[in-house]
């Protein structure tokens, strides 16, 4: 089965299991950019708390830009790596101010996708996943962020080579996932990774993707009809 068609089949099964997701904006581009930076190397819960605390602590992004670095650091401490992330956020805000004479990325909405990629890619600490998050969750463009769950499941399902790194994974999945499937496929694959196909001790016996999986863990089970049984 070709990768495109396999992804289409996976998407259908995940939509049936978790529901098809309809796109909705997660906010203006700068908020999504900063929120994604705060999500790096931490849990969703911690990054969300760090982002909300940052928003509560300052009136707007211009206030964050003008603030002493230690105040930004204190505001985002809950997300971990506070010193690094605070400096990264302040540096990016200063660059945006210098480029646009304001603290906004609203101009991205009028830019071509490659122009957005090139512009965001010049910021230190902003890689393919972060750029894809801005494109997908703020601008509504069909770019698939490859987080730890998408990366792990894509390997187990044979969508990317076992030795592929995250950059290669982005390139392959961006090419192979049909644009109209990107949003729901991305969110449902993450949910499946959290609830079923976990990094350690995946629940293969409960997996709706069992027949499509190439992971060795599935060999602990045998399928009889529509049911899965653990091997003795």
C-alpha positions as CSV (number, residue, x, y, z in Angstrom):
1,X,0.0,0.0,0.0
2,X,1.4,3.4,-1.0
3,X,2.1,5.8,1.9
4,X,-0.6,8.3,0.8
5,X,-3.3,5.7,0.8
6,X,-2.1,4.2,4.0
7,X,-2.3,7.6,5.7
8,X,-5.8,8.1,4.3
9,X,-6.9,4.7,5.8
10,X,-5.3,5.6,9.1
11,X,-7.1,8.9,9.1
12,X,-10.5,7.2,8.5
13,X,-9.9,4.8,11.4
14,X,-8.8,7.5,13.8
15,X,-11.7,9.7,12.8
16,X,-14.1,6.8,13.5
17,X,-12.4,6.3,16.9
18,X,-12.0,9.9,18.1
19,X,-14.1,12.0,15.8
20,X,-13.1,14.1,12.8
21,X,-11.6,17.4,14.0
22,X,-12.7,20.6,12.3
23,X,-10.1,23.4,12.1
24,X,-10.4,26.3,14.5
25,X,-7.9,29.0,15.1
26,X,-5.8,28.9,18.3
27,X,-5.0,32.6,18.1
28,X,-3.1,35.2,16.3
29,X,0.3,34.1,14.8
30,X,2.5,35.7,17.5
31,X,0.6,34.1,20.4
32,X,0.8,30.7,18.7
33,X,4.5,31.2,18.0
34,X,5.3,32.0,21.7
35,X,3.0,29.3,23.0
36,X,4.8,26.7,20.8
37,X,8.2,27.9,22.1
38,X,7.0,27.4,25.6
39,X,5.8,23.9,24.7
40,X,9.3,22.8,23.8
41,X,10.7,20.0,26.1
42,X,7.8,20.1,28.5
43,X,4.3,18.7,29.0
44,X,1.2,20.4,27.5
45,X,-0.1,21.2,31.0
46,X,3.2,22.9,32.0
47,X,3.5,24.9,28.8
48,X,-0.2,26.0,29.0
49,X,0.3,27.2,32.6
50,X,3.5,29.1,31.6
51,X,1.7,30.7,28.6
52,X,-1.3,31.8,30.7
53,X,0.9,33.2,33.4
54,X,2.9,35.1,30.8
55,X,-0.3,36.6,29.4
56,X,-1.6,37.5,32.9
57,X,1.7,39.1,33.9
58,X,1.9,41.5,31.0
59,X,-0.6,43.8,29.2
60,X,0.5,42.7,25.7
61,X,3.5,41.4,23.7
62,X,5.0,44.9,23.6
63,X,5.0,44.9,27.4
64,X,6.8,41.6,27.3
65,X,9.3,43.0,24.9
66,X,10.1,45.9,27.1
67,X,10.2,43.9,30.4
68,X,13.4,42.9,32.2
69,X,14.5,39.4,31.2
70,X,14.2,38.2,34.8
71,X,10.5,39.1,34.9
72,X,9.8,37.2,31.8
73,X,11.8,34.3,33.2
74,X,9.7,34.3,36.4
75,X,6.5,34.4,34.4
76,X,7.3,31.3,32.3
77,X,9.2,29.3,35.0
78,X,6.4,26.7,35.2
79,X,7.2,25.5,31.6
80,X,10.8,24.6,32.4
81,X,14.0,25.9,30.8
82,X,12.8,29.4,31.8
83,X,16.1,31.2,31.3
84,X,16.5,29.9,27.7
85,X,12.9,30.4,26.7
86,X,12.6,33.9,28.3
87,X,15.7,35.1,26.3
88,X,14.4,33.5,23.1
89,X,11.0,35.1,23.5
90,X,12.5,38.6,24.2
91,X,15.0,38.3,21.3
92,X,12.2,37.3,18.9
93,X,10.0,40.2,20.0
94,X,12.8,42.6,19.5
95,X,13.5,41.3,16.1
96,X,9.8,41.5,15.1
97,X,9.7,45.1,16.4
98,X,12.8,46.0,14.4
99,X,11.3,44.4,11.3
100,X,7.7,45.7,11.5
101,X,7.8,48.7,13.8
102,X,5.2,46.9,15.9
103,X,5.0,43.8,18.0
104,X,2.7,41.7,15.7
105,X,2.9,39.0,13.1
106,X,-0.4,39.8,11.5
107,X,1.4,40.4,8.2
108,X,2.0,36.7,8.0
109,X,-1.7,36.2,6.9
110,X,-0.9,38.0,3.6
111,X,2.3,36.2,3.0
112,X,2.8,33.2,0.8
113,X,3.5,30.0,2.8
114,X,7.2,29.8,1.7
115,X,7.6,33.4,2.8
116,X,6.2,32.6,6.2
117,X,8.6,29.7,6.5
118,X,11.6,31.8,5.5
119,X,10.6,34.6,7.9
120,X,10.0,32.5,11.0
121,X,13.0,30.3,10.2
122,X,15.4,33.1,10.8
123,X,14.5,33.3,14.5
124,X,16.8,31.3,16.9
125,X,15.0,28.3,18.4
126,X,12.3,28.3,15.8
127,X,12.4,25.0,13.9
128,X,10.1,23.1,11.5
129,X,7.7,22.0,14.2
130,X,7.2,25.5,15.5
131,X,6.8,26.9,12.1
132,X,4.3,24.2,11.2
133,X,2.3,25.0,14.4
134,X,1.9,28.6,13.4
135,X,1.0,27.7,9.8
136,X,-1.6,25.1,10.9
137,X,-3.1,26.4,14.1
138,X,-3.1,30.1,13.4
139,X,-3.0,30.6,9.6
140,X,-5.1,27.5,8.8
141,X,-2.6,26.2,6.3
142,X,-2.2,22.4,5.8
143,X,1.3,21.9,7.4
144,X,1.8,19.0,9.8
145,X,3.8,19.6,13.0
146,X,5.8,16.5,14.0
147,X,5.9,16.3,17.7
148,X,7.1,13.3,19.7
149,X,3.8,11.3,19.3
150,X,3.5,11.9,15.6
151,X,7.2,11.0,15.2
152,X,6.9,7.8,17.2
153,X,3.7,6.6,15.6
154,X,4.8,7.4,12.1
155,X,7.8,5.1,12.6
156,X,5.7,2.3,14.1
157,X,3.2,2.6,11.3
158,X,5.9,2.5,8.6
159,X,5.1,6.0,7.3
160,X,8.7,7.1,7.7
161,X,12.0,5.1,7.7
162,X,13.1,3.8,11.1
163,X,16.3,5.9,10.9
164,X,14.6,9.1,9.8
165,X,15.2,12.2,12.0
166,X,12.5,14.8,12.8
167,X,13.5,17.0,9.8
168,X,13.1,14.0,7.4
169,X,9.8,13.1,9.0
170,X,8.5,16.6,8.4
171,X,9.5,16.5,4.7
172,X,8.0,13.0,4.2
173,X,4.7,13.6,6.0
174,X,4.2,17.0,4.4
175,X,4.4,15.4,1.0
176,X,2.3,12.3,1.8
177,X,-0.6,13.6,3.9
178,X,-3.4,14.9,1.8
179,X,-4.0,18.6,2.7
180,X,-7.6,18.1,3.7
181,X,-6.6,15.4,6.2
182,X,-3.7,17.2,7.9
183,X,-5.6,18.9,10.8
184,X,-7.7,15.9,12.0
185,X,-4.9,13.4,11.2
186,X,-2.4,15.4,13.3
187,X,-4.6,15.8,16.4
188,X,-6.0,12.3,16.4
189,X,-2.6,10.7,15.9
190,X,-1.4,12.7,19.0
191,X,-4.4,11.5,21.0
192,X,-3.8,7.9,19.9
193,X,-0.1,8.3,20.9
194,X,-1.1,9.5,24.4
195,X,-3.9,7.1,25.1
196,X,-3.0,3.9,23.3
197,X,0.3,3.8,21.3
198,X,2.5,5.0,24.2
199,X,6.2,5.2,24.1
200,X,6.5,2.4,26.7
201,X,4.1,-0.5,27.0
202,X,1.8,0.4,24.1
203,X,-1.7,-1.0,24.4
204,X,-1.6,-3.0,21.1
205,X,-4.6,-5.1,22.1
206,X,-6.7,-1.9,22.1
207,X,-5.3,-0.4,18.9
208,X,-7.6,0.4,15.9
209,X,-4.5,0.6,13.8
210,X,-3.2,-2.9,14.6
211,X,-3.5,-4.3,11.1
212,X,-1.5,-1.3,9.7
213,X,1.2,-1.3,12.3
214,X,4.8,-2.5,11.8
215,X,6.0,-2.2,15.4
216,X,7.5,-5.4,16.9
217,X,5.3,-4.9,20.0
218,X,2.3,-6.1,18.1
219,X,3.8,-9.6,17.9
220,X,2.8,-10.1,21.5
221,X,-0.8,-10.4,20.2
222,X,-2.7,-12.6,17.8
223,X,-5.8,-11.6,15.9
224,X,-8.8,-14.0,15.7
225,X,-11.6,-12.6,13.7
226,X,-12.1,-9.0,14.9
227,X,-10.6,-9.6,18.4
228,X,-7.0,-9.5,19.6
229,X,-5.6,-11.9,22.2
230,X,-2.4,-11.8,24.1
231,X,-0.1,-14.7,23.2
232,X,0.7,-17.1,26.0
